[in-house]
Amino acid sequence: MKLRNSANDYGAIPQLLHWLTVILVVLAWALGTFDDALPEGGPRAAGLFVHITAGIAILALLVTRVTWRMVDPSPPPEVREFSKWMGVWMDPAARIAHYTLYALLVAAPVAGIAAAALIHHWIFRDRTLDRMLPRSGR
């Protein structure tokens, strides 16, 4: 298998980046959704750590994916019966969907980080958010 895209297929690197992203999204979602099922203490703390790490890794993979895509463009879409039926709307709709997924890959981890900072500030009433904000005159 070739590392780079060809005229007909995706290369090994884009495929690897895609499936790593899928695995990390599923992992982060599962740990974020079912974290209460983990026993309190070490297992729950480890689950939270993996959840946060997966979110940060998703952001890093997204930067890598976008950079790779600029260097190695995707193969052209295949013409199938469905694409003939959709006509001129197929390509723009696919692009919009693709960019929306990229935006969600950024929005979910960033929203999680922001939510965590606000929870620390308003619920736990600790200085986590204060320590993260820039201060003038320091």
C-alpha positions in Angstrom: 0.0 0.0 0.0 1.3 3.4 -0.9 1.7 6.1 1.8 0.3 8.9 -0.3 -3.0 9.1 -2.2 -3.3 8.0 -5.7 -5.8 9.0 -8.4 -8.0 6.1 -7.3 -7.4 5.4 -3.6 -6.5 7.0 -0.3 -3.0 6.3 0.9 -1.9 4.5 4.1 -1.3 7.8 6.0 -4.7 9.4 5.4 -6.3 6.0 6.2 -4.3 5.7 9.5 -5.2 9.3 10.5 -8.9 8.7 9.7 -9.2 5.5 11.7 -7.1 6.8 14.7 -9.5 9.8 14.8 -12.5 7.4 14.7 -11.1 5.3 17.6 -10.3 8.4 19.7 -13.7 9.9 19.1 -15.5 6.7 20.1 -13.2 6.4 23.2 -13.7 10.0 24.3 -17.4 9.7 23.8 -17.7 6.4 25.7 -15.7 7.7 28.6 -17.5 11.0 28.7 -20.9 9.3 28.5 -20.3 6.4 30.9 -17.8 7.8 33.3 -20.3 7.4 36.2 -20.2 3.6 35.6 -16.5 3.5 36.6 -15.7 2.9 40.3 -14.8 6.0 42.2 -11.2 6.7 42.9 -8.4 5.5 40.7 -10.5 3.9 37.9 -12.7 7.0 37.5 -9.6 9.3 37.6 -7.9 7.2 35.0 -11.0 7.3 32.8 -11.1 11.1 33.0 -7.4 11.3 32.2 -7.9 9.1 29.1 -11.0 11.1 28.1 -9.0 14.4 28.3 -6.0 12.9 26.6 -8.2 11.5 23.7 -9.7 15.0 23.2 -6.3 16.6 23.0 -5.0 13.9 20.7 -8.1 14.4 18.4 -7.1 18.1 18.1 -3.5 17.1 17.3 -4.6 14.5 14.7 -6.9 17.1 13.1 -4.0 19.5 12.6 -2.0 16.6 11.1 -4.9 15.6 8.9 -5.5 19.0 7.5 -1.8 19.6 7.0 -1.5 16.2 5.2 -4.5 17.0 3.1 -3.0 20.2 1.9 0.2 18.4 0.9 -1.5 15.3 -0.5 -4.9 16.1 -1.9 -7.7 13.5 -1.8 -8.5 11.4 -4.9 -11.4 12.7 -6.9 -14.9 11.3 -5.9 -16.0 8.2 -7.8 -19.0 8.6 -10.1 -21.7 6.2 -8.9 -25.4 5.9 -9.6 -26.2 7.9 -6.4 -23.9 10.7 -7.4 -25.5 10.8 -10.9 -28.9 11.0 -9.2 -27.8 13.8 -6.9 -26.4 15.7 -9.8 -24.6 19.0 -9.1 -25.5 19.0 -5.4 -23.4 15.9 -4.5 -20.0 17.5 -4.4 -20.9 20.7 -2.5 -23.0 18.7 0.0 -20.1 16.3 0.6 -17.7 19.2 1.1 -20.1 20.9 3.6 -20.5 17.7 5.5 -16.8 17.1 5.6 -16.0 20.6 6.8 -18.8 20.3 9.4 -17.2 17.2 10.8 -13.9 18.9 11.0 -15.5 21.8 12.8 -17.1 19.4 15.3 -13.8 17.7 15.9 -12.5 21.1 17.0 -15.7 22.2 18.8 -16.2 19.2 21.1 -12.7 19.2 22.8 -12.6 23.0 23.0 -16.1 23.1 24.5 -15.1 20.3 27.0 -12.0 22.3 28.1 -14.1 25.5 28.5 -16.8 23.6 30.4 -14.2 22.1 32.7 -12.7 25.5 33.4 -16.1 27.0 34.2 -17.1 24.1 36.4 -13.9 24.6 38.4 -14.7 28.3 38.7 -18.4 28.2 39.6 -18.9 24.7 41.2 -15.7 23.8 42.8 -14.8 27.5 43.5 -11.1 26.9 43.0 -8.5 29.0 41.2 -8.1 26.9 38.1 -9.8 29.4 35.7 -8.1 32.3 37.4 -4.7 30.7 37.0 -5.4 30.1 33.2 -6.4 33.7 32.4 -3.7 36.2 31.5 -3.2 39.0 34.0 -2.1 42.5 33.2 0.5 44.0 35.5 2.0 40.7 36.6 
